[in-house]
Amino acid sequence: MSAFAGLGDVLKPKSFAGLFGAAPSIALATLGLTIAANGKMYAATEARSMVAGALVFFLYASLCSWLMLRRKLKAMPVTISALAIWLVCSISIWFLVLR
Amino acid sequence: MKVSANFSALRKTKWYEYAVRFLLGGSVTVVAGLLAKYYGPVFGGLFLAFPAIFPASATLVDKHEREKKQRAGIKQTTRGRQVAGVEAAGAALGSLGLATFAYVIWKLLPVWNVAGVFIVAVAAWLCVSVSLWWLRKKHWRRPSK
C-alpha cells in the first residue's frame, strides 16, 4: 500500500499518478489472506463483487474530479463525503444484482 | 506528455502522511475481512474496491500544492484543488483497470495457480490503466471556452 502511495507521490503528470490512487493494494493484501484461510473459490467469489465495487469507484472518482475541477470544491470534503455515494451505490448493486 | 518521476517529492511527504494511508488501507483490509466473515464473500468482496487511500492522497496533494504556492509568496491559490481534481480523473481511469484486475482474478483463480493469476491480474490492471490514460491524453481535448 505504501509502495503504491509512494509511486503516486513521485510520478508526473498528476493524471498519470492518479492511476495509482486506484491500485489494487487492498485487494492484493486481502485476497492473499482469503486464499490462505478460505480457499480459491471463496476468493474468486469476492473478486466477482469487486468488479462491481471497482465500477462504482469509477463513478466516485469521476464525481470527485468534476466537483473539484468544475464546482471548485476542496479535496477533503469532496473525497470524504463522496464515500457515502460509493457505499450507497455498492450496497444497492449488491442488493439488486449480486446477492 | 512524457511520464517522469520526481523522487524529491518523497522527502516532502512526512512519515505520518504515509502512516495515515497505511492505517486506512489496513483498516479497510480488516473491515473487508470481517464483512466477508459475517455477511459472506459476495458482500465483503465489494469492499476490496473501497476507495480507502484515495481521500488521504487527494487531500495531501491539495495541501502540498498549496504549501508550494505559499512558499513562493502566493497566498490565495486554486492550484491544490485543480491538481487533486486531475489526480481524481486519473484515479477514475485506474478504477477501470481495477475492475479488469478483479475480473481476471474472478475468472482465472478457480482454474490457475495463485501466483500466476496474481501476476496476470496486476499486469492487466497496469496495461488497461496506462492504455486508457494514454488514449485519453491522445484523443481528448478540453473544449474551448
gemmi code that builds the backbone of each chain (N, CA, C; Angstrom):
import gemmi

chains = {
    "A": [
        ("MET", (0.841, -1.206, 0.000), (0.000, 0.000, 0.000), (0.872, 1.250, 0.000)),
        ("SER", (1.920, 1.223, 0.869), (2.819, 2.376, 0.935), (3.589, 2.536, -0.365)),
        ("ALA", (3.922, 1.407, -1.021), (4.655, 1.467, -2.294), (3.800, 2.151, -3.359)),
        ("PHE", (2.526, 1.761, -3.458), (1.629, 2.400, -4.435), (1.433, 3.878, -4.096)),
        ("ALA", (1.315, 4.192, -2.783), (1.152, 5.596, -2.362), (2.403, 6.393, -2.730)),
        ("GLY", (3.589, 5.798, -2.529), (4.840, 6.465, -2.876), (4.943, 6.726, -4.367)),
        ("LEU", (4.524, 5.744, -5.182), (4.540, 5.927, -6.640), (3.641, 7.091, -7.048)),
        ("GLY", (2.482, 7.157, -6.419), (1.551, 8.250, -6.705), (2.137, 9.608, -6.365)),
        ("ASP", (3.009, 9.651, -5.352), (3.624, 10.930, -4.951), (4.702, 11.388, -5.919)),
        ("VAL", (5.492, 10.429, -6.459), (6.664, 10.843, -7.251), (6.371, 11.008, -8.742)),
        ("LEU", (5.304, 10.350, -9.244), (5.091, 10.351, -10.691), (4.454, 11.645, -11.199)),
        ("LYS", (4.830, 12.017, -12.394), (4.270, 13.173, -13.099), (3.941, 12.741, -14.521)),
        ("PRO", (2.926, 13.264, -15.172), (1.946, 14.222, -14.686), (1.000, 13.626, -13.655)),
        ("LYS", (0.269, 14.474, -12.961), (-0.581, 14.009, -11.862), (-1.757, 13.162, -12.347)),
        ("SER", (-2.197, 13.355, -13.594), (-3.260, 12.492, -14.112), (-2.758, 11.055, -14.192)),
        ("PHE", (-1.439, 10.877, -14.491), (-0.851, 9.529, -14.535), (-0.678, 8.990, -13.115)),
        ("ALA", (-0.207, 9.850, -12.205), (-0.028, 9.438, -10.806), (-1.360, 8.982, -10.209)),
        ("GLY", (-2.453, 9.604, -10.665), (-3.773, 9.254, -10.166), (-4.162, 7.805, -10.424)),
        ("LEU", (-3.581, 7.213, -11.473), (-3.859, 5.791, -11.758), (-3.558, 4.944, -10.529)),
        ("PHE", (-2.526, 5.363, -9.765), (-2.107, 4.580, -8.600), (-3.007, 4.830, -7.383)),
        ("GLY", (-3.892, 5.823, -7.498), (-4.901, 6.017, -6.466), (-5.950, 4.913, -6.489)),
        ("ALA", (-6.011, 4.206, -7.623), (-6.945, 3.076, -7.738), (-6.169, 1.772, -7.910)),
        ("ALA", (-4.984, 1.711, -7.320), (-4.189, 0.475, -7.404), (-4.817, -0.619, -6.540)),
        ("PRO", (-4.617, -1.875, -6.930), (-5.265, -2.967, -6.170), (-4.506, -3.336, -4.896)),
        ("SER", (-4.123, -2.333, -4.096), (-3.293, -2.605, -2.918), (-4.069, -3.365, -1.836)),
        ("ILE", (-5.297, -2.906, -1.541), (-6.100, -3.578, -0.512), (-6.480, -4.979, -0.993)),
        ("ALA", (-6.826, -5.083, -2.274), (-7.233, -6.383, -2.832), (-6.097, -7.396, -2.765)),
        ("LEU", (-4.878, -6.970, -3.076), (-3.748, -7.903, -3.048), (-3.540, -8.443, -1.636)),
        ("ALA", (-3.607, -7.550, -0.642), (-3.413, -7.977, 0.747), (-4.552, -8.898, 1.191)),
        ("THR", (-5.789, -8.472, 0.907), (-6.952, -9.219, 1.405), (-7.124, -10.555, 0.684)),
        ("LEU", (-6.979, -10.552, -0.635), (-7.193, -11.800, -1.380), (-6.141, -12.855, -1.018)),
        ("GLY", (-4.900, -12.403, -0.789), (-3.857, -13.343, -0.367), (-4.226, -14.021, 0.937)),
        ("LEU", (-4.691, -13.226, 1.910), (-5.098, -13.778, 3.214), (-6.329, -14.673, 3.053)),
        ("THR", (-7.266, -14.248, 2.193), (-8.509, -15.018, 1.995), (-8.214, -16.386, 1.388)),
        ("ILE", (-7.321, -16.428, 0.401), (-6.988, -17.708, -0.232), (-6.377, -18.653, 0.802)),
        ("ALA", (-5.487, -18.102, 1.641), (-4.847, -18.930, 2.670), (-5.868, -19.465, 3.668)),
        ("ALA", (-6.864, -18.655, 4.010), (-7.817, -19.048, 5.047), (-9.018, -19.822, 4.505)),
        ("ASN", (-9.553, -19.410, 3.340), (-10.832, -19.973, 2.863), (-10.779, -20.637, 1.495)),
        ("GLY", (-9.659, -20.547, 0.817), (-9.535, -21.220, -0.479), (-9.794, -20.324, -1.671)),
        ("LYS", (-9.491, -20.877, -2.858), (-9.536, -20.092, -4.101), (-10.959, -19.733, -4.540)),
        ("MET", (-11.922, -20.655, -4.362), (-13.287, -20.383, -4.822), (-13.925, -19.230, -4.044)),
        ("TYR", (-13.633, -19.209, -2.741), (-14.152, -18.126, -1.882), (-13.595, -16.783, -2.351)),
        ("ALA", (-12.275, -16.753, -2.632), (-11.626, -15.516, -3.090), (-12.154, -15.105, -4.467)),
        ("ALA", (-12.424, -16.085, -5.342), (-12.969, -15.765, -6.670), (-14.355, -15.132, -6.543)),
        ("THR", (-15.150, -15.608, -5.575), (-16.475, -15.015, -5.333), (-16.335, -13.563, -4.878)),
        ("GLU", (-15.341, -13.311, -4.007), (-15.093, -11.928, -3.571), (-14.692, -11.045, -4.759)),
        ("ALA", (-13.862, -11.620, -5.651), (-13.379, -10.854, -6.809), (-14.534, -10.480, -7.738)),
        ("ARG", (-15.537, -11.349, -7.845), (-16.716, -11.042, -8.684), (-17.410, -9.785, -8.158)),
        ("SER", (-17.578, -9.695, -6.842), (-18.193, -8.493, -6.268), (-17.280, -7.292, -6.414)),
        ("MET", (-15.956, -7.556, -6.392), (-15.001, -6.452, -6.511), (-15.117, -5.751, -7.860)),
        ("VAL", (-15.507, -6.502, -8.907), (-15.713, -5.879, -10.232), (-16.749, -4.757, -10.098)),
        ("ALA", (-17.853, -5.063, -9.395), (-18.906, -4.057, -9.192), (-18.378, -2.894, -8.359)),
        ("GLY", (-17.648, -3.218, -7.281), (-17.089, -2.164, -6.425), (-16.158, -1.243, -7.197)),
        ("ALA", (-15.373, -1.814, -8.116), (-14.422, -1.016, -8.904), (-15.165, -0.111, -9.897)),
        ("LEU", (-16.266, -0.614, -10.471), (-17.051, 0.229, -11.399), (-17.689, 1.403, -10.637)),
        ("VAL", (-18.085, 1.151, -9.388), (-18.613, 2.254, -8.570), (-17.482, 3.225, -8.209)),
        ("PHE", (-16.264, 2.700, -8.032), (-15.076, 3.551, -7.804), (-14.913, 4.518, -8.980)),
        ("PHE", (-15.187, 4.033, -10.211), (-15.102, 4.908, -11.396), (-16.066, 6.089, -11.249)),
        ("LEU", (-17.308, 5.788, -10.834), (-18.296, 6.866, -10.635), (-17.827, 7.824, -9.539)),
        ("TYR", (-17.314, 7.237, -8.447), (-16.846, 8.026, -7.296), (-15.732, 8.987, -7.719)),
        ("ALA", (-14.698, 8.453, -8.379), (-13.542, 9.279, -8.756), (-13.941, 10.328, -9.802)),
        ("SER", (-14.825, 9.944, -10.752), (-15.286, 10.909, -11.764), (-16.046, 12.054, -11.105)),
        ("LEU", (-16.896, 11.701, -10.135), (-17.667, 12.722, -9.407), (-16.725, 13.649, -8.630)),
        ("CYS", (-15.732, 13.049, -7.941), (-14.766, 13.861, -7.173), (-14.036, 14.821, -8.107)),
        ("SER", (-13.588, 14.316, -9.262), (-12.863, 15.145, -10.211), (-13.743, 16.308, -10.687)),
        ("TRP", (-14.984, 15.999, -11.036), (-15.915, 17.030, -11.526), (-16.177, 18.085, -10.453)),
        ("LEU", (-16.384, 17.634, -9.211), (-16.682, 18.585, -8.134), (-15.494, 19.499, -7.844)),
        ("MET", (-14.273, 18.943, -7.949), (-13.082, 19.761, -7.655), (-12.736, 20.699, -8.822)),
        ("LEU", (-12.856, 20.184, -10.053), (-12.451, 20.989, -11.208), (-13.540, 21.955, -11.675)),
        ("ARG", (-14.776, 21.502, -11.670), (-15.866, 22.330, -12.226), (-16.621, 23.109, -11.150)),
        ("ARG", (-16.910, 22.463, -10.020), (-17.663, 23.136, -8.965), (-16.751, 23.828, -7.962)),
        ("LYS", (-15.429, 23.666, -8.140), (-14.401, 24.357, -7.353), (-14.513, 24.084, -5.843)),
        ("LEU", (-14.784, 22.818, -5.500), (-14.860, 22.427, -4.085), (-13.520, 21.849, -3.636)),
        ("LYS", (-13.253, 21.884, -2.319), (-11.963, 21.435, -1.785), (-11.874, 19.912, -1.742)),
        ("ALA", (-10.631, 19.428, -1.773), (-10.399, 17.982, -1.903), (-10.945, 17.182, -0.717)),
        ("MET", (-10.642, 17.635, 0.507), (-11.003, 16.805, 1.665), (-12.515, 16.593, 1.807)),
        ("PRO", (-13.334, 17.678, 1.836), (-14.782, 17.440, 1.972), (-15.369, 16.648, 0.807)),
        ("VAL", (-14.847, 16.883, -0.403), (-15.387, 16.181, -1.575), (-15.095, 14.688, -1.490)),
        ("THR", (-13.809, 14.347, -1.281), (-13.417, 12.928, -1.343), (-13.996, 12.129, -0.175)),
        ("ILE", (-14.184, 12.788, 0.974), (-14.741, 12.059, 2.135), (-16.261, 11.924, 2.009)),
        ("SER", (-16.946, 13.017, 1.657), (-18.414, 12.929, 1.580), (-18.869, 12.029, 0.431)),
        ("ALA", (-18.088, 11.988, -0.666), (-18.476, 11.130, -1.798), (-18.343, 9.639, -1.461)),
        ("LEU", (-17.623, 9.317, -0.369), (-17.558, 7.901, 0.043), (-18.956, 7.365, 0.355)),
        ("ALA", (-19.838, 8.256, 0.837), (-21.223, 7.844, 1.122), (-21.908, 7.384, -0.167)),
        ("ILE", (-21.596, 8.065, -1.274), (-22.193, 7.690, -2.568), (-21.654, 6.329, -3.004)),
        ("TRP", (-20.339, 6.107, -2.778), (-19.773, 4.789, -3.098), (-20.516, 3.705, -2.314)),
        ("LEU", (-20.718, 3.964, -1.015), (-21.381, 2.961, -0.161), (-22.804, 2.683, -0.638)),
        ("VAL", (-23.572, 3.756, -0.900), (-24.980, 3.602, -1.313), (-25.055, 2.836, -2.641)),
        ("CYS", (-24.224, 3.229, -3.615), (-24.262, 2.577, -4.937), (-23.837, 1.114, -4.833)),
        ("SER", (-22.765, 0.853, -4.081), (-22.258, -0.520, -3.976), (-23.277, -1.434, -3.291)),
        ("ILE", (-23.841, -0.940, -2.181), (-24.811, -1.770, -1.445), (-26.074, -1.965, -2.294)),
        ("SER", (-26.453, -0.955, -3.076), (-27.620, -1.096, -3.965), (-27.363, -2.176, -5.022)),
        ("ILE", (-26.150, -2.169, -5.596), (-25.824, -3.192, -6.609), (-25.829, -4.581, -5.960)),
        ("TRP", (-25.276, -4.670, -4.748), (-25.286, -5.952, -4.029), (-26.732, -6.421, -3.806)),
        ("PHE", (-27.603, -5.489, -3.367), (-28.989, -5.831, -3.043), (-29.777, -6.217, -4.288)),
        ("LEU", (-29.555, -5.477, -5.394), (-30.380, -5.676, -6.591), (-29.825, -6.735, -7.546)),
        ("VAL", (-28.494, -6.897, -7.583), (-27.893, -7.743, -8.624), (-27.120, -8.941, -8.066)),
        ("LEU", (-26.262, -8.697, -7.099), (-25.273, -9.712, -6.728), (-25.780, -10.787, -5.775)),
        ("ARG", (-26.610, -10.421, -4.802), (-26.935, -11.368, -3.725), (-27.836, -12.488, -4.198)),
    ],
    "B": [
        ("MET", (2.375, 13.694, -23.647), (3.095, 14.186, -22.469), (3.952, 13.055, -21.889)),
        ("LYS", (5.170, 13.429, -21.489), (6.121, 12.428, -21.019), (5.892, 12.136, -19.529)),
        ("VAL", (5.953, 10.837, -19.184), (5.819, 10.449, -17.773), (7.205, 10.510, -17.138)),
        ("SER", (7.282, 11.114, -15.945), (8.569, 11.202, -15.259), (8.371, 10.979, -13.764)),
        ("ALA", (9.491, 10.772, -13.065), (9.428, 10.562, -11.614), (10.277, 11.624, -10.923)),
        ("ASN", (9.693, 12.256, -9.926), (10.399, 13.280, -9.147), (10.582, 12.736, -7.723)),
        ("PHE", (11.758, 12.113, -7.471), (11.946, 11.425, -6.191), (12.122, 12.391, -5.017)),
        ("SER", (12.379, 13.673, -5.321), (12.481, 14.639, -4.220), (11.117, 14.828, -3.539)),
        ("ALA", (10.027, 14.459, -4.269), (8.692, 14.558, -3.677), (8.556, 13.634, -2.470)),
        ("LEU", (9.340, 12.542, -2.448), (9.279, 11.606, -1.312), (9.737, 12.294, -0.025)),
        ("ARG", (10.717, 13.203, -0.168), (11.239, 13.899, 1.019), (10.219, 14.894, 1.564)),
        ("LYS", (9.356, 15.409, 0.657), (8.354, 16.386, 1.097), (7.204, 15.712, 1.849)),
        ("THR", (7.022, 14.406, 1.584), (5.949, 13.677, 2.257), (6.437, 13.228, 3.634)),
        ("LYS", (5.725, 13.633, 4.665), (6.129, 13.313, 6.037), (5.761, 11.866, 6.354)),
        ("TRP", (6.464, 11.295, 7.359), (6.283, 9.878, 7.667), (4.841, 9.577, 8.072)),
        ("TYR", (4.210, 10.538, 8.799), (2.851, 10.267, 9.261), (1.840, 10.311, 8.116)),
        ("GLU", (2.227, 10.989, 6.997), (1.322, 11.014, 5.846), (1.270, 9.626, 5.183)),
        ("TYR", (2.412, 8.931, 5.192), (2.405, 7.531, 4.723), (1.671, 6.649, 5.736)),
        ("ALA", (1.917, 6.932, 7.035), (1.302, 6.109, 8.088), (-0.221, 6.190, 8.024)),
        ("VAL", (-0.749, 7.402, 7.761), (-2.210, 7.571, 7.672), (-2.763, 6.678, 6.563)),
        ("ARG", (-2.104, 6.704, 5.399), (-2.599, 5.904, 4.268), (-2.470, 4.413, 4.552)),
        ("PHE", (-1.337, 4.040, 5.215), (-1.147, 2.631, 5.556), (-2.223, 2.166, 6.544)),
        ("LEU", (-2.513, 3.018, 7.540), (-3.529, 2.666, 8.539), (-4.918, 2.574, 7.909)),
        ("LEU", (-5.234, 3.530, 7.012), (-6.541, 3.500, 6.332), (-6.679, 2.225, 5.504)),
        ("GLY", (-5.629, 1.913, 4.733), (-5.653, 0.702, 3.908), (-5.748, -0.552, 4.766)),
        ("GLY", (-4.977, -0.580, 5.862), (-5.009, -1.734, 6.767), (-6.371, -1.900, 7.414)),
        ("SER", (-6.970, -0.766, 7.803), (-8.293, -0.824, 8.444), (-9.338, -1.388, 7.490)),
        ("VAL", (-9.292, -0.931, 6.231), (-10.278, -1.426, 5.256), (-10.045, -2.911, 4.972)),
        ("THR", (-8.772, -3.351, 4.975), (-8.472, -4.775, 4.789), (-9.141, -5.595, 5.896)),
        ("VAL", (-9.024, -5.101, 7.140), (-9.633, -5.802, 8.286), (-11.162, -5.772, 8.171)),
        ("VAL", (-11.708, -4.585, 7.844), (-13.173, -4.439, 7.732), (-13.718, -5.341, 6.616)),
        ("ALA", (-13.009, -5.381, 5.465), (-13.461, -6.234, 4.348), (-13.469, -7.697, 4.786)),
        ("GLY", (-12.446, -8.102, 5.543), (-12.387, -9.480, 6.032), (-13.530, -9.789, 6.985)),
        ("LEU", (-13.822, -8.837, 7.889), (-14.897, -9.042, 8.865), (-16.261, -9.078, 8.178)),
        ("LEU", (-16.468, -8.168, 7.192), (-17.752, -8.149, 6.469), (-17.961, -9.452, 5.701)),
        ("ALA", (-16.867, -9.964, 5.102), (-16.961, -11.236, 4.377), (-17.296, -12.368, 5.342)),
        ("LYS", (-16.707, -12.296, 6.550), (-16.948, -13.356, 7.543), (-18.414, -13.367, 7.996)),
        ("TYR", (-18.991, -12.170, 8.249), (-20.339, -12.101, 8.809), (-21.437, -12.084, 7.738)),
        ("TYR", (-21.155, -11.475, 6.586), (-22.204, -11.334, 5.560), (-21.912, -12.122, 4.281)),
        ("GLY", (-20.762, -12.816, 4.264), (-20.429, -13.640, 3.102), (-19.511, -12.940, 2.114)),
        ("PRO", (-18.862, -13.713, 1.233), (-17.879, -13.143, 0.304), (-18.486, -12.234, -0.756)),
        ("VAL", (-19.760, -12.414, -1.088), (-20.382, -11.573, -2.119), (-20.468, -10.126, -1.620)),
        ("PHE", (-20.834, -9.945, -0.354), (-20.914, -8.594, 0.219), (-19.513, -8.067, 0.551)),
        ("GLY", (-18.704, -8.886, 1.192), (-17.359, -8.462, 1.603), (-16.489, -8.081, 0.420)),
        ("GLY", (-16.689, -8.753, -0.714), (-15.870, -8.502, -1.906), (-15.989, -7.085, -2.438)),
        ("LEU", (-17.169, -6.484, -2.241), (-17.356, -5.093, -2.698), (-16.294, -4.181, -2.118)),
        ("PHE", (-15.911, -4.434, -0.850), (-15.019, -3.529, -0.125), (-13.555, -3.695, -0.520)),
        ("LEU", (-13.262, -4.677, -1.377), (-11.905, -4.785, -1.915), (-11.623, -3.626, -2.871)),
        ("ALA", (-12.686, -2.982, -3.355), (-12.516, -1.822, -4.242), (-12.955, -0.533, -3.547)),
        ("PHE", (-12.969, -0.549, -2.225), (-13.344, 0.667, -1.482), (-12.226, 1.700, -1.622)),
        ("PRO", (-12.573, 2.956, -1.975), (-11.512, 3.973, -2.155), (-10.958, 4.468, -0.822)),
        ("ALA", (-10.231, 3.600, -0.131), (-9.774, 3.912, 1.229), (-8.627, 4.917, 1.254)),
        ("ILE", (-7.664, 4.738, 0.359), (-6.450, 5.557, 0.406), (-6.635, 6.857, -0.378)),
        ("PHE", (-7.551, 6.835, -1.354), (-7.686, 7.975, -2.263), (-8.004, 9.308, -1.569)),
        ("PRO", (-8.969, 9.359, -0.603), (-9.234, 10.658, 0.037), (-7.990, 11.242, 0.702)),
        ("ALA", (-7.190, 10.396, 1.379), (-5.968, 10.887, 2.031), (-4.966, 11.381, 0.984)),
        ("SER", (-4.811, 10.628, -0.122), (-3.867, 11.022, -1.179), (-4.270, 12.358, -1.799)),
        ("ALA", (-5.560, 12.503, -2.132), (-6.037, 13.736, -2.776), (-5.893, 14.930, -1.835)),
        ("THR", (-6.187, 14.713, -0.547), (-6.057, 15.801, 0.433), (-4.598, 16.227, 0.572)),
        ("LEU", (-3.677, 15.231, 0.567), (-2.248, 15.547, 0.682), (-1.740, 16.301, -0.545)),
        ("VAL", (-2.198, 15.890, -1.721), (-1.802, 16.585, -2.962), (-2.249, 18.039, -2.891)),
        ("ASP", (-3.513, 18.244, -2.491), (-4.074, 19.589, -2.343), (-3.204, 20.408, -1.381)),
        ("LYS", (-2.874, 19.810, -0.216), (-2.090, 20.517, 0.825), (-0.682, 20.838, 0.323)),
        ("HIS", (-0.020, 19.876, -0.308), (1.364, 20.084, -0.778), (1.436, 21.178, -1.842)),
        ("GLU", (0.449, 21.167, -2.761), (0.456, 22.178, -3.827), (0.199, 23.577, -3.254)),
        ("ARG", (-0.709, 23.672, -2.266), (-0.979, 24.967, -1.638), (0.254, 25.463, -0.887)),
        ("GLU", (0.946, 24.560, -0.180), (2.161, 24.938, 0.562), (3.256, 25.424, -0.397)),
        ("LYS", (3.332, 24.738, -1.561), (4.345, 25.123, -2.557), (4.098, 26.561, -3.029)),
        ("LYS", (2.820, 26.885, -3.301), (2.479, 28.230, -3.760), (2.720, 29.264, -2.651)),
        ("GLN", (2.408, 28.872, -1.407), (2.596, 29.808, -0.288), (4.079, 30.105, -0.063)),
        ("ARG", (4.930, 29.085, -0.269), (6.380, 29.320, -0.142), (6.864, 30.284, -1.226)),
        ("ALA", (6.150, 30.273, -2.360), (6.508, 31.195, -3.458), (5.852, 32.565, -3.270)),
        ("GLY", (5.156, 32.760, -2.121), (4.571, 34.056, -1.802), (3.165, 34.260, -2.318)),
        ("ILE", (2.541, 33.190, -2.845), (1.160, 33.303, -3.350), (0.225, 32.754, -2.271)),
        ("LYS", (-0.551, 33.627, -1.673), (-1.402, 33.226, -0.532), (-2.687, 32.544, -1.008)),
        ("GLN", (-3.389, 33.156, -1.958), (-4.658, 32.613, -2.444), (-4.398, 31.826, -3.722)),
        ("THR", (-4.672, 30.530, -3.705), (-4.429, 29.718, -4.899), (-5.470, 28.612, -5.029)),
        ("THR", (-5.787, 28.288, -6.279), (-6.698, 27.169, -6.530), (-5.906, 25.962, -7.061)),
        ("ARG", (-4.583, 26.103, -7.063), (-3.708, 25.086, -7.663), (-3.902, 23.705, -7.007)),
        ("GLY", (-3.968, 23.668, -5.661), (-4.103, 22.388, -4.958), (-5.352, 21.639, -5.371)),
        ("ARG", (-6.476, 22.369, -5.408), (-7.754, 21.760, -5.790), (-7.713, 21.262, -7.230)),
        ("GLN", (-7.082, 22.051, -8.101), (-7.007, 21.656, -9.514), (-6.172, 20.383, -9.692)),
        ("VAL", (-5.014, 20.325, -8.995), (-4.156, 19.135, -9.129), (-4.864, 17.910, -8.548)),
        ("ALA", (-5.547, 18.095, -7.408), (-6.301, 16.980, -6.813), (-7.408, 16.512, -7.765)),
        ("GLY", (-8.040, 17.459, -8.459), (-9.090, 17.114, -9.429), (-8.548, 16.327, -10.607)),
        ("VAL", (-7.373, 16.721, -11.081), (-6.730, 15.997, -12.193), (-6.323, 14.594, -11.732)),
        ("GLU", (-5.814, 14.505, -10.484), (-5.432, 13.187, -9.955), (-6.666, 12.280, -9.824)),
        ("ALA", (-7.806, 12.878, -9.453), (-9.052, 12.102, -9.353), (-9.471, 11.567, -10.724)),
        ("ALA", (-9.258, 12.374, -11.763), (-9.585, 11.913, -13.127), (-8.701, 10.714, -13.492)),
        ("GLY", (-7.430, 10.760, -13.078), (-6.538, 9.620, -13.292), (-7.006, 8.397, -12.525)),
        ("ALA", (-7.470, 8.621, -11.281), (-7.962, 7.503, -10.455), (-9.197, 6.871, -11.089)),
        ("ALA", (-10.025, 7.691, -11.763), (-11.209, 7.144, -12.448), (-10.784, 6.158, -13.534)),
        ("LEU", (-9.738, 6.516, -14.289), (-9.232, 5.590, -15.318), (-8.613, 4.356, -14.657)),
        ("GLY", (-7.875, 4.588, -13.556), (-7.266, 3.465, -12.827), (-8.308, 2.500, -12.281)),
        ("SER", (-9.500, 3.019, -11.946), (-10.541, 2.149, -11.392), (-11.062, 1.168, -12.450)),
        ("LEU", (-11.010, 1.569, -13.727), (-11.395, 0.623, -14.790), (-10.340, -0.487, -14.902)),
        ("GLY", (-9.071, -0.120, -14.669), (-8.020, -1.138, -14.571), (-8.243, -2.043, -13.371)),
        ("LEU", (-8.726, -1.436, -12.273), (-9.010, -2.220, -11.061), (-10.133, -3.235, -11.320)),
        ("ALA", (-11.155, -2.810, -12.087), (-12.245, -3.728, -12.455), (-11.700, -4.888, -13.296)),
        ("THR", (-10.749, -4.579, -14.181), (-10.135, -5.633, -15.011), (-9.344, -6.606, -14.131)),
        ("PHE", (-8.601, -6.049, -13.156), (-7.859, -6.876, -12.190), (-8.814, -7.872, -11.513)),
        ("ALA", (-9.947, -7.347, -11.019), (-10.910, -8.193, -10.315), (-11.510, -9.247, -11.249)),
        ("TYR", (-11.790, -8.851, -12.500), (-12.374, -9.788, -13.470), (-11.417, -10.957, -13.744)),
        ("VAL", (-10.127, -10.620, -13.895), (-9.109, -11.662, -14.145), (-9.039, -12.624, -12.952)),
        ("ILE", (-9.044, -12.076, -11.737), (-8.997, -12.917, -10.531), (-10.243, -13.821, -10.481)),
        ("TRP", (-11.398, -13.221, -10.739), (-12.676, -13.959, -10.684), (-12.669, -15.140, -11.666)),
        ("LYS", (-12.231, -14.879, -12.892), (-12.317, -15.907, -13.929), (-11.180, -16.937, -13.866)),
        ("LEU", (-9.965, -16.496, -13.510), (-8.803, -17.394, -13.609), (-8.445, -18.110, -12.309)),
        ("LEU", (-8.787, -17.502, -11.176), (-8.359, -18.107, -9.901), (-8.847, -19.555, -9.708)),
        ("PRO", (-10.092, -19.876, -10.080), (-10.523, -21.271, -9.885), (-9.758, -22.285, -10.750)),
        ("VAL", (-9.107, -21.836, -11.840), (-8.507, -22.807, -12.773), (-6.974, -22.711, -12.893)),
        ("TRP", (-6.358, -21.671, -12.328), (-4.901, -21.474, -12.441), (-4.255, -21.487, -11.063)),
        ("ASN", (-2.883, -21.504, -11.091), (-2.204, -21.383, -9.790), (-2.236, -19.921, -9.327)),
        ("VAL", (-2.182, -19.752, -8.003), (-2.422, -18.438, -7.384), (-1.404, -17.390, -7.856)),
        ("ALA", (-0.115, -17.736, -7.816), (0.932, -16.763, -8.172), (0.753, -16.282, -9.615)),
        ("GLY", (0.479, -17.217, -10.530), (0.287, -16.885, -11.943), (-0.892, -15.947, -12.142)),
        ("VAL", (-1.992, -16.226, -11.454), (-3.195, -15.387, -11.588), (-2.916, -13.971, -11.075)),
        ("PHE", (-2.218, -13.868, -9.947), (-1.921, -12.542, -9.391), (-1.029, -11.744, -10.338)),
        ("ILE", (-0.032, -12.404, -10.930), (0.876, -11.706, -11.859), (0.094, -11.206, -13.076)),
        ("VAL", (-0.753, -12.086, -13.658), (-1.552, -11.698, -14.832), (-2.532, -10.572, -14.467)),
        ("ALA", (-3.128, -10.666, -13.269), (-4.121, -9.659, -12.859), (-3.465, -8.283, -12.667)),
        ("VAL", (-2.294, -8.251, -12.034), (-1.597, -6.966, -11.829), (-1.161, -6.394, -13.180)),
        ("ALA", (-0.675, -7.278, -14.073), (-0.269, -6.831, -15.415), (-1.478, -6.274, -16.164)),
        ("ALA", (-2.638, -6.932, -16.032), (-3.866, -6.461, -16.701), (-4.275, -5.097, -16.160)),
        ("TRP", (-4.205, -4.916, -14.825), (-4.532, -3.614, -14.215), (-3.640, -2.520, -14.798)),
        ("LEU", (-2.337, -2.801, -14.833), (-1.380, -1.792, -15.303), (-1.599, -1.476, -16.787)),
        ("CYS", (-1.774, -2.536, -17.606), (-1.958, -2.340, -19.061), (-3.215, -1.523, -19.352)),
        ("VAL", (-4.333, -1.925, -18.735), (-5.608, -1.234, -19.006), (-5.535, 0.207, -18.520)),
        ("SER", (-5.003, 0.417, -17.302), (-4.936, 1.769, -16.736), (-4.072, 2.684, -17.599)),
        ("VAL", (-2.863, 2.212, -17.930), (-1.930, 3.051, -18.704), (-2.462, 3.281, -20.119)),
        ("SER", (-3.072, 2.233, -20.718), (-3.613, 2.391, -22.079), (-4.739, 3.415, -22.104)),
        ("LEU", (-5.643, 3.361, -21.105), (-6.750, 4.330, -21.057), (-6.222, 5.744, -20.846)),
        ("TRP", (-5.204, 5.873, -19.970), (-4.603, 7.202, -19.737), (-3.999, 7.740, -21.037)),
        ("TRP", (-3.285, 6.875, -21.741), (-2.627, 7.276, -22.995), (-3.674, 7.668, -24.050)),
        ("LEU", (-4.738, 6.863, -24.166), (-5.801, 7.160, -25.140), (-6.478, 8.487, -24.818)),
        ("ARG", (-6.712, 8.725, -23.531), (-7.350, 9.978, -23.121), (-6.446, 11.163, -23.457)),
        ("LYS", (-5.159, 11.012, -23.180), (-4.213, 12.095, -23.486), (-4.152, 12.366, -24.990)),
        ("LYS", (-4.210, 11.297, -25.776), (-4.034, 11.405, -27.225), (-5.276, 11.983, -27.910)),
        ("HIS", (-6.456, 11.566, -27.449), (-7.679, 11.889, -28.195), (-8.598, 12.914, -27.541)),
        ("TRP", (-8.441, 13.135, -26.208), (-9.371, 14.039, -25.541), (-8.787, 15.432, -25.488)),
        ("ARG", (-9.546, 16.375, -25.971), (-9.122, 17.766, -25.904), (-10.139, 18.552, -25.081)),
        ("ARG", (-9.615, 19.421, -24.180), (-10.513, 20.257, -23.382), (-11.311, 21.176, -24.313)),
        ("PRO", (-12.649, 21.236, -24.190), (-13.433, 22.107, -25.074), (-13.039, 23.564, -24.872)),
        ("SER", (-12.913, 24.284, -25.981), (-12.524, 25.700, -25.864), (-13.671, 26.512, -25.293)),
        ("LYS", (-13.316, 27.540, -24.451), (-14.352, 28.331, -23.772), (-14.871, 29.416, -24.699)),
    ],
}
model = gemmi.Model(1)
for chain_id, residues in chains.items():
    chain = gemmi.Chain(chain_id)
    for i, (resn, *xyz) in enumerate(residues, 1):
        res = gemmi.Residue()
        res.name, res.seqid = resn, gemmi.SeqId(i, " ")
        for name, pos in zip(("N", "CA", "C"), xyz):
            atom = gemmi.Atom()
            atom.name, atom.element = name, gemmi.Element(name[0])
            atom.pos, atom.b_iso = gemmi.Position(*pos), 0.0
            res.add_atom(atom)
        chain.add_residue(res)
    model.add_chain(chain)
structure = gemmi.Structure()
structure.add_model(model)
structure.setup_entities()
